[in-house]
């Protein structure tokens, strides 16, 4: 069983997906991802995702359904994505180089963090409506 879960949020508004460009660590800097972060001890996935998106993006979200399958980052770390809906706040890249809204046609052309590529078929289906 994984000892650490990392959660990511897929925020879709008007058939566009919010993606975030990593600033660190150096080996992932410049790559695009669904924003999120680690689930702390005693935290639920949803609670962690709400906290992380408030810290990283300045927005409050409600957490919805799971997106796709879990992605094993290592034998002890699992990456899990959820659909999120913005509930308040002002979007700002506090922890990323840049933020961008993309459509289904843009997904394949982005330099994605490798783990997040697993969700591209699911995201494309959602964005295509």
Backbone atoms as SQL, in Angstrom:
CREATE TABLE atoms (id INTEGER PRIMARY KEY, chain TEXT, resi INTEGER, resn TEXT, atom TEXT, x REAL, y REAL, z REAL);
INSERT INTO atoms VALUES
  (1, 'A', 1, 'UNK', 'N', 0.845, -1.190, 0.000),
  (2, 'A', 1, 'UNK', 'CA', 0.000, 0.000, 0.000),
  (3, 'A', 1, 'UNK', 'C', 0.885, 1.247, 0.000),
  (4, 'A', 2, 'UNK', 'N', 0.522, 2.264, -0.797),
  (5, 'A', 2, 'UNK', 'CA', 1.369, 3.446, -0.866),
  (6, 'A', 2, 'UNK', 'C', 1.404, 4.180, 0.480),
  (7, 'A', 3, 'UNK', 'N', 2.570, 4.737, 0.778),
  (8, 'A', 3, 'UNK', 'CA', 2.700, 5.490, 2.017),
  (9, 'A', 3, 'UNK', 'C', 2.408, 6.964, 1.787),
  (10, 'A', 4, 'UNK', 'N', 2.409, 7.393, 0.538),
  (11, 'A', 4, 'UNK', 'CA', 2.165, 8.795, 0.231),
  (12, 'A', 4, 'UNK', 'C', 1.245, 8.905, -0.984),
  (13, 'A', 5, 'UNK', 'N', 0.240, 9.760, -0.879),
  (14, 'A', 5, 'UNK', 'CA', -0.646, 10.039, -2.009),
  (15, 'A', 5, 'UNK', 'C', -0.444, 11.502, -2.398),
  (16, 'A', 6, 'UNK', 'N', -0.317, 11.735, -3.696),
  (17, 'A', 6, 'UNK', 'CA', -0.243, 13.083, -4.253),
  (18, 'A', 6, 'UNK', 'C', -1.522, 13.267, -5.064),
  (19, 'A', 7, 'UNK', 'N', -2.208, 14.385, -4.843),
  (20, 'A', 7, 'UNK', 'CA', -3.467, 14.642, -5.541),
  (21, 'A', 7, 'UNK', 'C', -3.293, 15.779, -6.539),
  (22, 'A', 8, 'UNK', 'N', -4.033, 15.683, -7.636),
  (23, 'A', 8, 'UNK', 'CA', -4.006, 16.708, -8.680),
  (24, 'A', 8, 'UNK', 'C', -5.441, 17.081, -9.022),
  (25, 'A', 9, 'UNK', 'N', -5.642, 18.351, -9.382),
  (26, 'A', 9, 'UNK', 'CA', -6.977, 18.825, -9.695),
  (27, 'A', 9, 'UNK', 'C', -7.124, 19.226, -11.150),
  (28, 'A', 10, 'UNK', 'N', -8.178, 18.719, -11.786),
  (29, 'A', 10, 'UNK', 'CA', -8.503, 19.092, -13.162),
  (30, 'A', 10, 'UNK', 'C', -9.639, 20.111, -13.114),
  (31, 'A', 11, 'UNK', 'N', -9.289, 21.374, -13.332),
  (32, 'A', 11, 'UNK', 'CA', -10.266, 22.461, -13.329),
  (33, 'A', 11, 'UNK', 'C', -10.636, 22.763, -14.778),
  (34, 'A', 12, 'UNK', 'N', -11.894, 22.498, -15.126),
  (35, 'A', 12, 'UNK', 'CA', -12.378, 22.733, -16.487),
  (36, 'A', 12, 'UNK', 'C', -13.465, 23.791, -16.429),
  (37, 'A', 13, 'UNK', 'N', -13.275, 24.857, -17.222),
  (38, 'A', 13, 'UNK', 'CA', -14.273, 25.924, -17.329),
  (39, 'A', 13, 'UNK', 'C', -14.442, 26.266, -18.802),
  (40, 'A', 14, 'UNK', 'N', -15.669, 26.278, -19.280),
  (41, 'A', 14, 'UNK', 'CA', -15.987, 26.616, -20.670),
  (42, 'A', 14, 'UNK', 'C', -15.152, 25.806, -21.660),
  (43, 'A', 15, 'UNK', 'N', -15.111, 24.488, -21.449),
  (44, 'A', 15, 'UNK', 'CA', -14.380, 23.552, -22.313),
  (45, 'A', 15, 'UNK', 'C', -12.884, 23.834, -22.396),
  (46, 'A', 16, 'UNK', 'N', -12.333, 24.453, -21.353),
  (47, 'A', 16, 'UNK', 'CA', -10.891, 24.694, -21.278),
  (48, 'A', 16, 'UNK', 'C', -10.388, 24.137, -19.950),
  (49, 'A', 17, 'UNK', 'N', -9.196, 23.556, -19.980),
  (50, 'A', 17, 'UNK', 'CA', -8.567, 22.964, -18.806),
  (51, 'A', 17, 'UNK', 'C', -7.447, 23.875, -18.324),
  (52, 'A', 18, 'UNK', 'N', -7.391, 24.087, -17.014),
  (53, 'A', 18, 'UNK', 'CA', -6.296, 24.868, -16.444),
  (54, 'A', 18, 'UNK', 'C', -5.084, 23.962, -16.250),
  (55, 'A', 19, 'UNK', 'N', -3.952, 24.355, -16.832),
  (56, 'A', 19, 'UNK', 'CA', -2.699, 23.639, -16.633),
  (57, 'A', 19, 'UNK', 'C', -1.684, 24.603, -16.032),
  (58, 'A', 20, 'UNK', 'N', -0.744, 24.042, -15.282),
  (59, 'A', 20, 'UNK', 'CA', 0.251, 24.847, -14.572),
  (60, 'A', 20, 'UNK', 'C', 1.643, 24.402, -14.996),
  (61, 'A', 21, 'UNK', 'N', 2.515, 25.386, -15.226),
  (62, 'A', 21, 'UNK', 'CA', 3.892, 25.088, -15.631),
  (63, 'A', 21, 'UNK', 'C', 4.782, 25.060, -14.391),
  (64, 'A', 22, 'UNK', 'N', 5.450, 23.946, -14.187),
  (65, 'A', 22, 'UNK', 'CA', 6.281, 23.773, -12.990),
  (66, 'A', 22, 'UNK', 'C', 7.472, 24.715, -12.994),
  (67, 'A', 23, 'UNK', 'N', 7.838, 25.155, -11.803),
  (68, 'A', 23, 'UNK', 'CA', 9.021, 25.989, -11.625),
  (69, 'A', 23, 'UNK', 'C', 10.157, 25.184, -10.995),
  (70, 'A', 24, 'UNK', 'N', 9.810, 24.091, -10.320),
  (71, 'A', 24, 'UNK', 'CA', 10.789, 23.252, -9.637),
  (72, 'A', 24, 'UNK', 'C', 10.210, 21.850, -9.489),
  (73, 'A', 25, 'UNK', 'N', 10.998, 20.835, -9.189),
  (74, 'A', 25, 'UNK', 'CA', 12.461, 20.808, -9.133),
  (75, 'A', 25, 'UNK', 'C', 13.064, 20.991, -10.523),
  (76, 'A', 26, 'UNK', 'N', 14.372, 21.221, -10.596),
  (77, 'A', 26, 'UNK', 'CA', 15.000, 21.520, -11.888),
  (78, 'A', 26, 'UNK', 'C', 14.679, 20.522, -12.996),
  (79, 'A', 27, 'UNK', 'N', 14.578, 19.230, -12.652),
  (80, 'A', 27, 'UNK', 'CA', 14.331, 18.224, -13.703),
  (81, 'A', 27, 'UNK', 'C', 12.910, 18.285, -14.259),
  (82, 'A', 28, 'UNK', 'N', 11.993, 18.970, -13.578),
  (83, 'A', 28, 'UNK', 'CA', 10.618, 19.109, -14.072),
  (84, 'A', 28, 'UNK', 'C', 10.257, 20.554, -14.418),
  (85, 'A', 29, 'UNK', 'N', 11.172, 21.485, -14.187),
  (86, 'A', 29, 'UNK', 'CA', 10.905, 22.901, -14.466),
  (87, 'A', 29, 'UNK', 'C', 10.581, 23.096, -15.940),
  (88, 'A', 30, 'UNK', 'N', 9.506, 23.851, -16.199),
  (89, 'A', 30, 'UNK', 'CA', 9.084, 24.121, -17.569),
  (90, 'A', 30, 'UNK', 'C', 8.050, 23.143, -18.097),
  (91, 'A', 31, 'UNK', 'N', 7.838, 22.029, -17.410),
  (92, 'A', 31, 'UNK', 'CA', 6.859, 21.034, -17.829),
  (93, 'A', 31, 'UNK', 'C', 5.497, 21.409, -17.280),
  (94, 'A', 32, 'UNK', 'N', 4.449, 20.954, -17.934),
  (95, 'A', 32, 'UNK', 'CA', 3.063, 21.287, -17.565),
  (96, 'A', 32, 'UNK', 'C', 2.435, 20.149, -16.781),
  (97, 'A', 33, 'UNK', 'N', 1.516, 20.512, -15.871),
  (98, 'A', 33, 'UNK', 'CA', 0.869, 19.522, -15.020),
  (99, 'A', 33, 'UNK', 'C', -0.506, 20.011, -14.585),
  (100, 'A', 34, 'UNK', 'N', -1.257, 19.077, -14.004),
  (101, 'A', 34, 'UNK', 'CA', -2.450, 19.445, -13.261),
  (102, 'A', 34, 'UNK', 'C', -1.946, 19.839, -11.871),
  (103, 'A', 35, 'UNK', 'N', -2.331, 21.001, -11.362),
  (104, 'A', 35, 'UNK', 'CA', -1.814, 21.447, -10.065),
  (105, 'A', 35, 'UNK', 'C', -2.345, 20.590, -8.916),
  (106, 'A', 36, 'UNK', 'N', -1.579, 20.535, -7.841),
  (107, 'A', 36, 'UNK', 'CA', -1.964, 19.772, -6.664),
  (108, 'A', 36, 'UNK', 'C', -0.793, 19.614, -5.727),
  (109, 'A', 37, 'UNK', 'N', -0.814, 18.538, -4.937),
  (110, 'A', 37, 'UNK', 'CA', 0.278, 18.316, -3.997),
  (111, 'A', 37, 'UNK', 'C', 0.022, 17.126, -3.096),
  (112, 'A', 38, 'UNK', 'N', 0.870, 17.000, -2.097),
  (113, 'A', 38, 'UNK', 'CA', 0.859, 15.841, -1.202),
  (114, 'A', 38, 'UNK', 'C', -0.285, 15.898, -0.200),
  (115, 'A', 39, 'UNK', 'N', -0.812, 14.718, 0.101),
  (116, 'A', 39, 'UNK', 'CA', -1.820, 14.563, 1.145),
  (117, 'A', 39, 'UNK', 'C', -1.069, 14.357, 2.459),
  (118, 'A', 40, 'UNK', 'N', -1.283, 15.246, 3.420),
  (119, 'A', 40, 'UNK', 'CA', -0.635, 15.138, 4.722),
  (120, 'A', 40, 'UNK', 'C', -1.336, 14.105, 5.593),
  (121, 'A', 41, 'UNK', 'N', -0.638, 13.625, 6.602),
  (122, 'A', 41, 'UNK', 'CA', -1.205, 12.673, 7.556),
  (123, 'A', 41, 'UNK', 'C', -2.474, 13.262, 8.172),
  (124, 'A', 42, 'UNK', 'N', -3.525, 12.457, 8.214),
  (125, 'A', 42, 'UNK', 'CA', -4.781, 12.900, 8.797),
  (126, 'A', 42, 'UNK', 'C', -5.667, 13.695, 7.862),
  (127, 'A', 43, 'UNK', 'N', -5.201, 13.936, 6.637),
  (128, 'A', 43, 'UNK', 'CA', -5.951, 14.716, 5.656),
  (129, 'A', 43, 'UNK', 'C', -6.653, 13.776, 4.675),
  (130, 'A', 44, 'UNK', 'N', -7.813, 14.170, 4.192),
  (131, 'A', 44, 'UNK', 'CA', -8.456, 13.425, 3.113),
  (132, 'A', 44, 'UNK', 'C', -7.882, 13.911, 1.784),
  (133, 'A', 45, 'UNK', 'N', -8.102, 13.131, 0.725),
  (134, 'A', 45, 'UNK', 'CA', -7.676, 13.584, -0.601),
  (135, 'A', 45, 'UNK', 'C', -8.311, 14.929, -0.923),
  (136, 'A', 46, 'UNK', 'N', -9.611, 15.046, -0.683),
  (137, 'A', 46, 'UNK', 'CA', -10.328, 16.282, -1.014),
  (138, 'A', 46, 'UNK', 'C', -9.810, 17.456, -0.190),
  (139, 'A', 47, 'UNK', 'N', -9.569, 17.228, 1.086),
  (140, 'A', 47, 'UNK', 'CA', -9.054, 18.286, 1.943),
  (141, 'A', 47, 'UNK', 'C', -7.684, 18.754, 1.490),
  (142, 'A', 48, 'UNK', 'N', -6.832, 17.811, 1.119),
  (143, 'A', 48, 'UNK', 'CA', -5.493, 18.157, 0.639),
  (144, 'A', 48, 'UNK', 'C', -5.573, 18.946, -0.662),
  (145, 'A', 49, 'UNK', 'N', -6.451, 18.525, -1.562),
  (146, 'A', 49, 'UNK', 'CA', -6.567, 19.207, -2.850),
  (147, 'A', 49, 'UNK', 'C', -7.099, 20.624, -2.669),
  (148, 'A', 50, 'UNK', 'N', -8.076, 20.792, -1.804),
  (149, 'A', 50, 'UNK', 'CA', -8.580, 22.153, -1.513),
  (150, 'A', 50, 'UNK', 'C', -7.462, 23.023, -0.944),
  (151, 'A', 51, 'UNK', 'N', -6.691, 22.486, 0.006),
  (152, 'A', 51, 'UNK', 'CA', -5.591, 23.245, 0.621),
  (153, 'A', 51, 'UNK', 'C', -4.523, 23.589, -0.415),
  (154, 'A', 52, 'UNK', 'N', -4.110, 22.604, -1.196),
  (155, 'A', 52, 'UNK', 'CA', -3.036, 22.818, -2.174),
  (156, 'A', 52, 'UNK', 'C', -3.431, 23.849, -3.240),
  (157, 'A', 53, 'UNK', 'N', -4.659, 23.778, -3.750),
  (158, 'A', 53, 'UNK', 'CA', -5.057, 24.717, -4.802),
  (159, 'A', 53, 'UNK', 'C', -5.242, 26.127, -4.249),
  (160, 'A', 54, 'UNK', 'N', -5.607, 26.236, -2.984),
  (161, 'A', 54, 'UNK', 'CA', -5.671, 27.558, -2.364),
  (162, 'A', 54, 'UNK', 'C', -4.260, 28.122, -2.211),
  (163, 'A', 55, 'UNK', 'N', -3.329, 27.288, -1.747),
  (164, 'A', 55, 'UNK', 'CA', -1.940, 27.728, -1.573),
  (165, 'A', 55, 'UNK', 'C', -1.277, 28.051, -2.907),
  (166, 'A', 56, 'UNK', 'N', -1.428, 27.163, -3.895),
  (167, 'A', 56, 'UNK', 'CA', -0.704, 27.294, -5.166),
  (168, 'A', 56, 'UNK', 'C', -1.348, 28.270, -6.139),
  (169, 'A', 57, 'UNK', 'N', -2.694, 28.336, -6.136),
  (170, 'A', 57, 'UNK', 'CA', -3.400, 29.105, -7.159),
  (171, 'A', 57, 'UNK', 'C', -4.257, 30.233, -6.602),
  (172, 'A', 58, 'UNK', 'N', -4.476, 30.255, -5.289),
  (173, 'A', 58, 'UNK', 'CA', -5.303, 31.292, -4.687),
  (174, 'A', 58, 'UNK', 'C', -6.797, 31.102, -4.899),
  (175, 'A', 59, 'UNK', 'N', -7.204, 29.867, -5.233),
  (176, 'A', 59, 'UNK', 'CA', -8.631, 29.633, -5.473),
  (177, 'A', 59, 'UNK', 'C', -9.187, 28.588, -4.515),
  (178, 'A', 60, 'UNK', 'N', -10.473, 28.749, -4.222),
  (179, 'A', 60, 'UNK', 'CA', -11.206, 27.755, -3.447),
  (180, 'A', 60, 'UNK', 'C', -11.925, 26.857, -4.443),
  (181, 'A', 61, 'UNK', 'N', -11.909, 25.553, -4.150),
  (182, 'A', 61, 'UNK', 'CA', -12.544, 24.603, -5.064),
  (183, 'A', 61, 'UNK', 'C', -13.415, 23.620, -4.298),
  (184, 'A', 62, 'UNK', 'N', -14.383, 23.058, -5.019),
  (185, 'A', 62, 'UNK', 'CA', -15.080, 21.884, -4.525),
  (186, 'A', 62, 'UNK', 'C', -14.538, 20.712, -5.333),
  (187, 'A', 63, 'UNK', 'N', -14.338, 19.600, -4.660),
  (188, 'A', 63, 'UNK', 'CA', -13.716, 18.435, -5.279),
  (189, 'A', 63, 'UNK', 'C', -14.806, 17.452, -5.701),
  (190, 'A', 64, 'UNK', 'N', -14.733, 17.033, -6.959),
  (191, 'A', 64, 'UNK', 'CA', -15.728, 16.138, -7.519),
  (192, 'A', 64, 'UNK', 'C', -15.200, 14.735, -7.725),
  (193, 'A', 65, 'UNK', 'N', -15.577, 14.148, -8.844),
  (194, 'A', 65, 'UNK', 'CA', -15.280, 12.748, -9.158),
  (195, 'A', 65, 'UNK', 'C', -13.804, 12.537, -9.458),
  (196, 'A', 66, 'UNK', 'N', -13.380, 11.284, -9.274),
  (197, 'A', 66, 'UNK', 'CA', -12.024, 10.889, -9.639),
  (198, 'A', 66, 'UNK', 'C', -11.870, 10.984, -11.151),
  (199, 'A', 67, 'UNK', 'N', -10.652, 11.266, -11.588),
  (200, 'A', 67, 'UNK', 'CA', -10.320, 11.326, -13.009),
  (201, 'A', 67, 'UNK', 'C', -9.360, 10.192, -13.317),
  (202, 'A', 68, 'UNK', 'N', -9.769, 9.291, -14.189),
  (203, 'A', 68, 'UNK', 'CA', -8.875, 8.221, -14.608),
  (204, 'A', 68, 'UNK', 'C', -8.411, 7.336, -13.475),
  (205, 'A', 69, 'UNK', 'N', -7.319, 6.629, -13.723),
  (206, 'A', 69, 'UNK', 'CA', -6.765, 5.680, -12.757),
  (207, 'A', 69, 'UNK', 'C', -5.613, 6.309, -11.986),
  (208, 'A', 70, 'UNK', 'N', -5.306, 5.714, -10.838),
  (209, 'A', 70, 'UNK', 'CA', -4.133, 6.138, -10.081),
  (210, 'A', 70, 'UNK', 'C', -2.880, 5.890, -10.915),
  (211, 'A', 71, 'UNK', 'N', -1.857, 6.721, -10.683),
  (212, 'A', 71, 'UNK', 'CA', -0.573, 6.571, -11.367),
  (213, 'A', 71, 'UNK', 'C', 0.481, 6.317, -10.288),
  (214, 'A', 72, 'UNK', 'N', 1.221, 5.210, -10.410),
  (215, 'A', 72, 'UNK', 'CA', 2.280, 4.905, -9.452),
  (216, 'A', 72, 'UNK', 'C', 3.516, 5.729, -9.805),
  (217, 'A', 73, 'UNK', 'N', 3.901, 6.628, -8.898),
  (218, 'A', 73, 'UNK', 'CA', 5.116, 7.414, -9.114),
  (219, 'A', 73, 'UNK', 'C', 6.354, 6.656, -8.654),
  (220, 'A', 74, 'UNK', 'N', 6.154, 5.786, -7.669),
  (221, 'A', 74, 'UNK', 'CA', 7.206, 4.914, -7.131),
  (222, 'A', 74, 'UNK', 'C', 6.485, 3.818, -6.368),
  (223, 'A', 75, 'UNK', 'N', 7.207, 2.858, -5.802),
  (224, 'A', 75, 'UNK', 'CA', 6.521, 1.817, -5.030),
  (225, 'A', 75, 'UNK', 'C', 5.742, 2.355, -3.827),
  (226, 'A', 76, 'UNK', 'N', 6.092, 3.546, -3.355),
  (227, 'A', 76, 'UNK', 'CA', 5.440, 4.084, -2.153),
  (228, 'A', 76, 'UNK', 'C', 4.645, 5.367, -2.394),
  (229, 'A', 77, 'UNK', 'N', 4.615, 5.855, -3.642),
  (230, 'A', 77, 'UNK', 'CA', 3.923, 7.117, -3.929),
  (231, 'A', 77, 'UNK', 'C', 2.924, 6.927, -5.068),
  (232, 'A', 78, 'UNK', 'N', 1.681, 7.337, -4.813),
  (233, 'A', 78, 'UNK', 'CA', 0.611, 7.227, -5.802),
  (234, 'A', 78, 'UNK', 'C', 0.088, 8.619, -6.137),
  (235, 'A', 79, 'UNK', 'N', -0.112, 8.867, -7.421),
  (236, 'A', 79, 'UNK', 'CA', -0.677, 10.117, -7.903),
  (237, 'A', 79, 'UNK', 'C', -2.132, 9.867, -8.285),
  (238, 'A', 80, 'UNK', 'N', -3.035, 10.734, -7.830),
  (239, 'A', 80, 'UNK', 'CA', -4.478, 10.556, -8.023),
  (240, 'A', 80, 'UNK', 'C', -5.073, 11.900, -8.437),
  (241, 'A', 81, 'UNK', 'N', -5.944, 11.891, -9.437),
  (242, 'A', 81, 'UNK', 'CA', -6.540, 13.143, -9.921),
  (243, 'A', 81, 'UNK', 'C', -8.043, 13.172, -9.682),
  (244, 'A', 82, 'UNK', 'N', -8.549, 14.394, -9.492),
  (245, 'A', 82, 'UNK', 'CA', -9.976, 14.639, -9.283),
  (246, 'A', 82, 'UNK', 'C', -10.415, 15.823, -10.132),
  (247, 'A', 83, 'UNK', 'N', -11.664, 15.804, -10.531),
  (248, 'A', 83, 'UNK', 'CA', -12.255, 16.980, -11.154),
  (249, 'A', 83, 'UNK', 'C', -12.551, 17.981, -10.040),
  (250, 'A', 84, 'UNK', 'N', -12.281, 19.244, -10.285),
  (251, 'A', 84, 'UNK', 'CA', -12.576, 20.283, -9.301),
  (252, 'A', 84, 'UNK', 'C', -13.362, 21.411, -9.966),
  (253, 'A', 85, 'UNK', 'N', -14.130, 22.124, -9.150),
  (254, 'A', 85, 'UNK', 'CA', -14.909, 23.262, -9.615),
  (255, 'A', 85, 'UNK', 'C', -14.519, 24.466, -8.774),
  (256, 'A', 86, 'UNK', 'N', -14.246, 25.580, -9.451),
  (257, 'A', 86, 'UNK', 'CA', -13.860, 26.786, -8.716),
  (258, 'A', 86, 'UNK', 'C', -15.051, 27.325, -7.937),
  (259, 'A', 87, 'UNK', 'N', -14.813, 27.642, -6.651),
  (260, 'A', 87, 'UNK', 'CA', -15.873, 28.145, -5.788),
  (261, 'A', 87, 'UNK', 'C', -15.583, 29.577, -5.326),
  (262, 'A', 88, 'UNK', 'N', -14.385, 30.081, -5.614),
  (263, 'A', 88, 'UNK', 'CA', -14.039, 31.433, -5.202),
  (264, 'A', 88, 'UNK', 'C', -12.553, 31.679, -5.354),
  (265, 'A', 89, 'UNK', 'N', -12.153, 32.910, -5.071),
  (266, 'A', 89, 'UNK', 'CA', -10.748, 33.281, -5.145),
  (267, 'A', 89, 'UNK', 'C', -10.361, 33.834, -6.500),
  (268, 'A', 90, 'UNK', 'N', -9.124, 34.329, -6.561),
  (269, 'A', 90, 'UNK', 'CA', -8.584, 34.903, -7.794),
  (270, 'A', 90, 'UNK', 'C', -7.384, 34.068, -8.212),
  (271, 'A', 91, 'UNK', 'N', -7.451, 33.549, -9.425),
  (272, 'A', 91, 'UNK', 'CA', -6.418, 32.663, -9.955),
  (273, 'A', 91, 'UNK', 'C', -5.089, 33.401, -10.117),
  (274, 'A', 92, 'UNK', 'N', -4.026, 32.837, -9.530),
  (275, 'A', 92, 'UNK', 'CA', -2.688, 33.416, -9.630),
  (276, 'A', 92, 'UNK', 'C', -1.660, 32.301, -9.436),
  (277, 'A', 93, 'UNK', 'N', -0.566, 32.299, -10.241),
  (278, 'A', 93, 'UNK', 'CA', 0.433, 31.222, -10.121),
  (279, 'A', 93, 'UNK', 'C', 1.415, 31.465, -8.968),
  (280, 'A', 94, 'UNK', 'N', 1.005, 31.204, -7.737),
  (281, 'A', 94, 'UNK', 'CA', 1.872, 31.416, -6.578),
  (282, 'A', 94, 'UNK', 'C', 3.051, 30.455, -6.553),
  (283, 'A', 95, 'UNK', 'N', 2.872, 29.264, -7.109),
  (284, 'A', 95, 'UNK', 'CA', 3.894, 28.217, -6.988),
  (285, 'A', 95, 'UNK', 'C', 4.326, 27.665, -8.349),
  (286, 'A', 96, 'UNK', 'N', 3.919, 28.328, -9.434),
  (287, 'A', 96, 'UNK', 'CA', 4.239, 27.856, -10.785),
  (288, 'A', 96, 'UNK', 'C', 4.789, 29.007, -11.623),
  (289, 'A', 97, 'UNK', 'N', 5.465, 28.662, -12.716),
  (290, 'A', 97, 'UNK', 'CA', 5.964, 29.679, -13.653),
  (291, 'A', 97, 'UNK', 'C', 4.827, 30.378, -14.373),
  (292, 'A', 98, 'UNK', 'N', 3.825, 29.583, -14.762),
  (293, 'A', 98, 'UNK', 'CA', 2.728, 30.133, -15.563),
  (294, 'A', 98, 'UNK', 'C', 1.504, 29.239, -15.440),
  (295, 'A', 99, 'UNK', 'N', 0.357, 29.825, -15.753),
  (296, 'A', 99, 'UNK', 'CA', -0.898, 29.088, -15.854),
  (297, 'A', 99, 'UNK', 'C', -1.432, 29.306, -17.253),
  (298, 'A', 100, 'UNK', 'N', -2.165, 28.320, -17.763),
  (299, 'A', 100, 'UNK', 'CA', -2.693, 28.426, -19.126),
  (300, 'A', 100, 'UNK', 'C', -3.986, 27.640, -19.226),
  (301, 'A', 101, 'UNK', 'N', -4.937, 28.176, -19.977),
  (302, 'A', 101, 'UNK', 'CA', -6.180, 27.454, -20.281),
  (303, 'A', 101, 'UNK', 'C', -6.008, 26.794, -21.630),
  (304, 'A', 102, 'UNK', 'N', -6.239, 25.484, -21.715),
  (305, 'A', 102, 'UNK', 'CA', -6.058, 24.764, -22.967),
  (306, 'A', 102, 'UNK', 'C', -7.317, 23.987, -23.322),
  (307, 'A', 103, 'UNK', 'N', -7.485, 23.744, -24.615),
  (308, 'A', 103, 'UNK', 'CA', -8.588, 22.937, -25.103),
  (309, 'A', 103, 'UNK', 'C', -8.108, 21.554, -25.481),
  (310, 'A', 104, 'UNK', 'N', -9.048, 20.706, -25.889),
  (311, 'A', 104, 'UNK', 'CA', -8.709, 19.327, -26.274),
  (312, 'A', 104, 'UNK', 'C', -7.630, 19.298, -27.355),
  (313, 'A', 105, 'UNK', 'N', -7.687, 20.274, -28.263),
  (314, 'A', 105, 'UNK', 'CA', -6.732, 20.307, -29.381),
  (315, 'A', 105, 'UNK', 'C', -5.309, 20.644, -28.938),
  (316, 'A', 106, 'UNK', 'N', -5.154, 21.182, -27.739),
  (317, 'A', 106, 'UNK', 'CA', -3.833, 21.600, -27.237),
  (318, 'A', 106, 'UNK', 'C', -3.128, 20.524, -26.415),
  (319, 'A', 107, 'UNK', 'N', -3.860, 19.519, -25.959),
  (320, 'A', 107, 'UNK', 'CA', -3.313, 18.573, -24.979),
  (321, 'A', 107, 'UNK', 'C', -2.055, 17.861, -25.454),
  (322, 'A', 108, 'UNK', 'N', -2.082, 17.315, -26.663),
  (323, 'A', 108, 'UNK', 'CA', -0.942, 16.528, -27.140),
  (324, 'A', 108, 'UNK', 'C', 0.302, 17.373, -27.380),
  (325, 'A', 109, 'UNK', 'N', 0.138, 18.664, -27.613),
  (326, 'A', 109, 'UNK', 'CA', 1.283, 19.515, -27.914),
  (327, 'A', 109, 'UNK', 'C', 2.024, 20.055, -26.699),
  (328, 'A', 110, 'UNK', 'N', 1.476, 19.847, -25.513),
  (329, 'A', 110, 'UNK', 'CA', 2.126, 20.352, -24.306),
  (330, 'A', 110, 'UNK', 'C', 3.217, 19.402, -23.825),
  (331, 'A', 111, 'UNK', 'N', 4.259, 19.974, -23.229),
  (332, 'A', 111, 'UNK', 'CA', 5.309, 19.174, -22.593),
  (333, 'A', 111, 'UNK', 'C', 4.829, 18.825, -21.187),
  (334, 'A', 112, 'UNK', 'N', 4.099, 17.714, -21.086),
  (335, 'A', 112, 'UNK', 'CA', 3.504, 17.290, -19.821),
  (336, 'A', 112, 'UNK', 'C', 4.520, 16.624, -18.915),
  (337, 'A', 113, 'UNK', 'N', 4.374, 16.816, -17.604),
  (338, 'A', 113, 'UNK', 'CA', 5.070, 15.981, -16.635),
  (339, 'A', 113, 'UNK', 'C', 4.664, 14.547, -16.985),
  (340, 'A', 114, 'UNK', 'N', 5.623, 13.619, -17.114),
  (341, 'A', 114, 'UNK', 'CA', 5.285, 12.281, -17.614),
  (342, 'A', 114, 'UNK', 'C', 4.105, 11.601, -16.921),
  (343, 'A', 115, 'UNK', 'N', 3.997, 11.682, -15.617),
  (344, 'A', 115, 'UNK', 'CA', 2.927, 10.986, -14.895),
  (345, 'A', 115, 'UNK', 'C', 1.542, 11.473, -15.317),
  (346, 'A', 116, 'UNK', 'N', 1.404, 12.763, -15.606),
  (347, 'A', 116, 'UNK', 'CA', 0.093, 13.327, -15.941),
  (348, 'A', 116, 'UNK', 'C', -0.403, 12.904, -17.330),
  (349, 'A', 117, 'UNK', 'N', 0.496, 12.410, -18.169),
  (350, 'A', 117, 'UNK', 'CA', 0.096, 11.973, -19.521),
  (351, 'A', 117, 'UNK', 'C', -0.934, 10.850, -19.465),
  (352, 'A', 118, 'UNK', 'N', -0.943, 10.087, -18.375),
  (353, 'A', 118, 'UNK', 'CA', -1.884, 8.964, -18.244),
  (354, 'A', 118, 'UNK', 'C', -3.330, 9.440, -18.324),
  (355, 'A', 119, 'UNK', 'N', -3.580, 10.690, -17.962),
  (356, 'A', 119, 'UNK', 'CA', -4.951, 11.199, -17.928),
  (357, 'A', 119, 'UNK', 'C', -5.367, 11.921, -19.207),
  (358, 'A', 120, 'UNK', 'N', -4.481, 12.041, -20.178),
  (359, 'A', 120, 'UNK', 'CA', -4.812, 12.800, -21.395),
  (360, 'A', 120, 'UNK', 'C', -6.049, 12.258, -22.123),
  (361, 'A', 121, 'UNK', 'N', -6.214, 10.923, -22.280),
  (362, 'A', 121, 'UNK', 'CA', -7.440, 10.457, -22.943),
  (363, 'A', 121, 'UNK', 'C', -8.709, 10.861, -22.186),
  (364, 'A', 122, 'UNK', 'N', -8.686, 10.769, -20.861),
  (365, 'A', 122, 'UNK', 'CA', -9.844, 11.164, -20.060),
  (366, 'A', 122, 'UNK', 'C', -10.115, 12.666, -20.195),
  (367, 'A', 123, 'UNK', 'N', -9.054, 13.447, -20.136),
  (368, 'A', 123, 'UNK', 'CA', -9.203, 14.901, -20.250),
  (369, 'A', 123, 'UNK', 'C', -9.716, 15.295, -21.635),
  (370, 'A', 124, 'UNK', 'N', -9.180, 14.656, -22.674),
  (371, 'A', 124, 'UNK', 'CA', -9.622, 14.961, -24.036),
  (372, 'A', 124, 'UNK', 'C', -11.123, 14.682, -24.185),
  (373, 'A', 125, 'UNK', 'N', -11.581, 13.579, -23.609),
  (374, 'A', 125, 'UNK', 'CA', -12.996, 13.237, -23.669),
  (375, 'A', 125, 'UNK', 'C', -13.866, 14.266, -22.950),
  (376, 'A', 126, 'UNK', 'N', -13.414, 14.734, -21.794),
  (377, 'A', 126, 'UNK', 'CA', -14.158, 15.742, -21.054),
  (378, 'A', 126, 'UNK', 'C', -14.204, 17.071, -21.798),
  (379, 'A', 127, 'UNK', 'N', -13.086, 17.449, -22.385),
  (380, 'A', 127, 'UNK', 'CA', -13.010, 18.732, -23.081),
  (381, 'A', 127, 'UNK', 'C', -13.778, 18.727, -24.398),
  (382, 'A', 128, 'UNK', 'N', -13.891, 17.548, -25.011),
  (383, 'A', 128, 'UNK', 'CA', -14.629, 17.443, -26.266),
  (384, 'A', 128, 'UNK', 'C', -16.143, 17.487, -26.020),
  (385, 'A', 129, 'UNK', 'N', -16.515, 17.295, -24.760),
  (386, 'A', 129, 'UNK', 'CA', -17.921, 17.368, -24.388),
  (387, 'A', 129, 'UNK', 'C', -18.626, 16.092, -24.687);
